[in-house]
Amino acid sequence: MKNDKALKNWLQAMNLNHPLVIAGPCSAETESQILTIAHQLKDSDATVMRAGIWKPRTRPGNFEGVGAIGLNWLQKAKKETGLMIATEVANKNHVDLALAADVDILWIGARSTVSPFIVQEIADALKGTDKIVLVKNPVNPDLALWLGGVERLYNANIKNLGVIHRGFSTYEKAKYRNNPEWQIAIDLQNQFPDLPILVDPSHISGNRDLVFDICQTALDLNYDGMIVETHHKPDEAWSDAAQQITPESLKQMTVDLRIRKTEGAAEFQEKLEVLRSKIDVVDRQMIEFLGKRMKIVDDIGVLKKENNVAILQPERWNKVLQSLIMEGEKNQLSKDFVSRLTKAMHEESIQHQHQIISKN
């Protein structure tokens, strides 16, 4: 996919004076529920109402959506409120039904993005449509796979494209349901600055108390908007109750969120460049120190090879990790950050020593 400035045309055509807000329940449950939420959203900053019609669940037996009948409820909500409507599609049949119901925005979920076969099937079904199509990041932190999904749609002559950052699965215990891995989204923005990007704070957080902070971080990173799960009675929701907020909370949140300026006055820019230059110097020093560290690692690898000692020494590794976490706390660095950084260094160290020991 080329870096096409036309990609943001659909967003600009909405002529919004605020970031795009897509809101609505995780799942369509009843006609009454959909219409109640739609009318409560009408007076908010929400431009689009979302609702899951088909729900991909990890295990069978959970609520898997009401199916096509929910599209009728969304159509009615659109007619009564003027809100655009959006839903997730996962195969050709979903696409055909959504197009027939005049759904304005279709998104491809994280479980679908992981499969090029599924994305290609959806792209073929949507070929040439002027509908807006959004691609959620895949479950695992794989930027190439995320972009690959967008490219398949772009090659099907679908130009109204965007992406949704919903976080990535991790086996480690964390405060988030899906780890944000902000750097991956930043890398995407750097490669394709004209590809609209929305944040999904509901799926990142898994906890409504964290939704605001995630949205603010996204806006600080120049995201174009958000897709927020919103329910008039969130604690009674049939799916993902803990991460949904009320329409009233959404209204207050959009008031409280701060939109950062992308450019500042000349004096501000001058001060910013000075501070950035200082960061650049420190970054280069860090890389230099890491290089020195790896040279010592190589010496350790040679010593282990000469004495036929295993690469991994769990007791030593745990001691190093805990020591650096304590040092990090003294320097106002979070435990999570120091842990991830230390594990990355450890992984690189193991690779260095493995190469040394495996040599004849």
N, C-alpha and C positions, 0 to 999 in steps of 0.2 A: 504494500500500500504506500503510495507516495504521500508526502507531507502536503495534504490538500487543504488549503485555507477555506474551501467551500464547505468543509465539514461542520463548521459552526453556523452555517446559514440558517438552519432550522431553529436554532436557539435564538439567534438574533431576530428572526422573523416574529418571535413571540413578543418582542418589544417590552420586555420586563424591566422594571426599575429595581429589581432585587434578584438574588440567585433563584434558580428554578427550584420549586418545592413540589415534590410528588408525595402524596400522603394518602393513607387509607389502611384498612386492616390487612393483617397477614393473610387471612382467608376470608372469602365471601362465605357467610354462614346462612343468612336469610335475606329475603328481599327487604324486610323492615330494617335490619341491621345496616345494609348497604345504603338505603335512602336516608336513614337517620344520620349516619356519619357524613354522607355527602352534603347534606344541608348544614351540618355543623362546620364543615370545611369551607363552605361557600364564602364565608366572610373572613377567611384567613388568607395568608399569602400563598396558599396552595393553588396551583394552576391545573394540576392533574390529580385525579383520584386513582389510586392503585388498589387492586385486590387480587389475591391468588385464587384462581378458579380450579386449577389442577395443582395439587401439592405433592411434590416428590418427597417421600418420607424415607428415612434411613431403614426403618423396619416396617413390615406390613402390620396392619391392625390399627395403626393410628389414623386419624382423620386425614383423608387424602383429597379433600376438596369436594365441592358440590357438583363439579362438572359444568357442562355447557349451559345449563339453566342459569348459572350465575352471570353469564354474558347478558342475558335479558335484563337482569337487575342493574348491571352497569349501564346498559343503554338507557334505562329509565332514569338513572341518576344523572346521566349526561344531559338528557332532555330537560329535566327539572331544574338543574343547577347551572348548566353551561360549562361545567368542568370537563376537561378532556379526561379520557379514561385509559388505563394501562393494565396489562396483565402479563404473566409469564407464559411462554410457549416452549414446549419441549419436543415437538415433532410436527410433521406435516399436517396431521389432522387438527392439532391445536391451532396452527397458523390459518388454515382454511376457515375454521369456525370463528376465529378472532377477526379475520378480515371481513367475513360476512356480517359480523356484528359491528363493523366500523370502529373497532378499537383503535385509538390514536397512536398509542405507544406500546410496542411489544418488547419484552426483555427476555434474554436468554440467561437462565440461572447457572450458578456455579457448577452444579453437577452435570449440566449439559455442555458447558464450555470445555470441560476436560476431554470431550469426545469429538474429534474432527468429523467423524461420521454423522453425528447428530447435528452439529453446526452446519455441515454441508447440506444435509436434508432440509434444514430450516431455510438456509440461504436460497436453495433451489425453489422452495415453495414461495419465498418472498421476492423472487427475482423481479427487479424493475419497480417495486412498490415505492410509493412516496411516503409510506409510514415511517415513523421514527423507530429505530431499532437500537436497543441498548444491550451491551454484552457485559455480564458480570464477570469478575475475575474468576479463574478456575479455583477449585478447592485448595490445591497446592500452590506454593509460591513460584510460579513459572510465568515470567513475563512473555516469553516467546509463544506459549500456548494461548495466552490472553490476546496478544496481537494477532495470532493466527486466526482466531475466531473472527476478529474484526475484518481481517483481510479477506476471508471467505465471503463475508457479506458485501464488502466493497467490490469484490470481483463479480458479484451477482448484480452489479449496477444499483446497489442500495446506497444512496449518498447521505441520507439523514441518519447518521450513525453517532453513537456515543458509548461510553463505558461506565460501569458502576463498580466502585471499589467497595467490596463487602467483607474484606479481611480474608485471612488464610488459616486453614486448620493447622493445629499443632498438637503434638502428643504431650507437650509439657503443660503443667498447670499454670494458668495465667489469669489475670483479672478480666480478660476479654473472652467472649465465646469464640471469636475468630481473631487471631492476632492481626493488627492493622498492617504491619510491614510497610510503613509509609514510604520507604525508599523505593519499593517496587513501583508504586504509583507515581512517584516523582520521576523515576527513570522513564516511565511511559509518557509523562508530560513533556520531558525534555526531548524525546524522540518525535512526538507528535503534539506540539503545543496547540494545534487547532482542532484536536479531537476532544469534544466536550467530555468532562469527567464529573460524575456525581458520587457522593459518598452515601453508603448505606449504614448509618450508625446503629441501626437496630440489630443487624446481623453481626456487626463487629462487636458490639457490646454484650448482647444477650441480657442486658440489664438497663431498664429505662433510666436509671439514675446517671448513667454514663453517656446518654445520647447527646446532651447539650455540648459537653466537652469535646466529643468526637466531631460534631458539626463545626464547632469553632476552630478546631485544628485544621479541618478540611478547608474552611474558608481562608484561614491564614496561609494555606498552601495554594490559594488561588483556584480552588475547585469551582465548578459552575453551578452547583446546586446539591440537593440531597433528596433521597427517597426514604421516607420515614414511616414506619409502621404505626398507624394511628387507629384507635378503637374507642368507641364511646363508653364501653365498660371493659377496659383491658384485662382486669383480673378474671373476667368471665369468658375471655376469648377461647376459641376452640383449638387454637394453635399458637405457640410462642407468646403466651400471655405476659411473661416477665419483661419482654423487651418492647412492648407497645405502650405508647403514651396517649393521652386523651387529646381531642381536637383543641380543647382549651389550653392545654399545656403546649401544644404546637404553636398556637397563636402567641403565647407569651415568649416562647423560645425564639421565634422569628423577630420579636421586638428586641430581645436581649442580645442576640448575636451581633457581633461587630464585623462590619465589612472593611477590610484593610485596603488602603490605597495601594495600587501597583507601582506608582511612582511618587516621588516626593520633591520638595523644593531643592534647589541647587545645594544649599547648605547641608540639608539632610543627606543628599547623595554623596557629598564630599566626606562627611563623617562616616557614612556607611562603608564607603570604599576603604577608608583607613582601617576600620574594624575588620573588614573582610580580608584585607592584606595581612593583618595580624593572624587571622585564622589560617590563611594559606601558609604562613611561615610555620605555625605550630603543626599543621597537617604534614608538611614535608619532614619536619623533625620526627613526628610519630612514625612515618614510613621508614625513615633512616634508622630509628631505634628498633623497629620491628625487624629490619634487615639484619641488624647486629644480633638481635635475639635469635634469629634463625641460624646464624652462623654458629652460635653456641650450641643450639639444638643439633646441628650437624656433627659437632664434635662429640656430643653425647651419643649420637647414633653410631659413630665410629667406635666409641668405647664399648657400647652395648654389643656391637657386632663382634669385637675382639674377645669379649668375655661371654658370648652366647647368652645374653640376657634379653628377655622379652621387651618389646617396645613399651607396652602399656604397663604402668605402675599405678594401680588404682589409689593406693594410700597416698602416694605423693601427689597425684592429680587432685584428690579431694582437699588435701592440705593447701595446695596452691589456690584452688578456687575459693575456699573460705577466707584465706588471707587477703586475696585481692578484693573480695566483696567488702571486707572490713575497711580496707584502704579506700575503696570507692565511697563508702559512707562518710568517711572523714572529708572527702573532697566533693561532697554533695552529688554523688553519682548514684543512681538507683541500683538496687540489687539486680533487677532484671537486665539493665544495660550492661553492668559489669559481668554478669553471668554469661550473656550472649557473646560479649567481646572475648572473654577468657576462653569460652568453648570454641570460638572461631580460631583463636591462636593455637589452642590445643590440637584441633583438627589439622591445621597446617603443619604443626610440629610432627604429628604422627605420620603424615604423608612424607615429610622430609626424611624421617628416620626409616620409614619403610623402603624408600628408594635406596638408601645407603645399605641397609641390611640385605636387601634382595639382590644387590650387585654381586657378581661372582668375584 
